[in-house]
């Protein structure tokens, strides 16, 4: 009984090994590689988009602040601030 169950477990292990080695040829290997790097690429793209949005918002905020400051200086009769 013990010998037969050992043989069965070895047979199933060999079948699994043969199944995996047969399926890892050609396009399956490339699809696995593609699915492996997809999350990293998507997170990188998301990071780049968020960083771009933050930088654009900062640039726009600085521009608006400069306009507000120039308007206030003009309203108070102060000379324009020098560009530096």
NORGI-V163199 format. One record per residue. PHI is phi in degrees with one decimal (none if undefined). PSI is psi as a letter, one per 30 degrees, with the letter a starting at -180 (* if undefined). OMEGA is omega in degrees with one decimal (999 if undefined). Layout:
phi={PHI | PHI}
psi={PSI | PSI}
omega={OMEGA | OMEGA}
This chain:
phi={none | -65.5 | -64.2 | -68.6 | -66.7 | -65.3 | -63.7 | -64.1 | -67.8 | -66.8 | -63.1 | -68.1 | -65.5 | -65.3 | -63.9 | -63.2 | -61.5 | -65.7 | -61.4 | -67.6 | -70.7 | -70.6 | -84.8 | -97.0 | -100.7 | 58.6 | -67.2 | -61.6 | -64.3 | -67.2 | -64.9 | -63.6 | -64.0 | -62.8 | -66.7 | -73.4 | -93.4 | -56.9 | -60.5 | -63.5 | -64.8 | -64.4 | -65.6 | -63.0 | -64.6 | -60.9 | -61.4 | -63.2 | -64.9 | -64.6 | -62.9 | -61.9 | -62.7 | -64.5 | -65.9 | -65.6 | -63.9 | -64.6 | -62.1 | -65.8 | -63.7 | -64.2 | -63.6 | -64.0 | -62.5 | -62.8 | -64.2 | -62.7 | -65.4 | -63.7 | -66.2 | -65.7 | -63.0 | -65.2 | -64.2 | -85.7 | 80.4 | -86.0 | -67.8 | -61.8 | -71.3 | -69.2 | -77.7 | -145.1}
psi={e | e | e | e | e | e | e | e | e | e | e | e | e | e | e | e | e | e | e | e | e | e | f | g | k | b | f | e | e | e | e | e | e | e | f | e | f | e | e | e | e | e | e | e | e | e | e | e | e | e | e | e | e | e | e | e | e | e | e | e | e | e | e | e | e | e | e | e | e | e | e | e | e | e | e | f | g | l | l | k | k | k | k | *}
omega={-179.5 | -179.2 | -178.6 | 179.7 | 177.0 | 179.1 | 178.9 | -179.9 | 176.8 | 179.2 | -179.5 | 177.1 | 178.3 | 178.2 | 178.3 | 179.4 | 179.4 | 179.4 | -177.9 | -179.0 | 177.7 | -176.2 | -176.3 | 179.3 | 169.8 | -172.4 | 178.8 | 179.6 | -179.9 | 178.1 | 177.2 | 177.9 | 179.5 | 179.3 | 179.4 | -177.0 | -178.1 | -179.7 | 179.5 | 180.0 | -179.5 | 177.7 | 176.9 | 178.3 | 178.2 | 178.3 | -179.6 | 179.4 | -179.7 | 178.9 | 178.1 | 178.8 | 179.3 | -179.3 | 177.4 | 179.0 | 178.8 | 179.6 | 179.8 | 179.5 | 178.4 | 179.3 | 179.6 | 179.1 | 178.2 | 177.7 | 179.2 | -179.7 | 178.6 | 178.9 | 178.7 | 178.5 | 178.5 | -179.3 | -179.5 | 177.8 | 178.1 | 178.4 | 178.5 | -179.5 | -178.1 | 177.5 | 177.1 | 999}
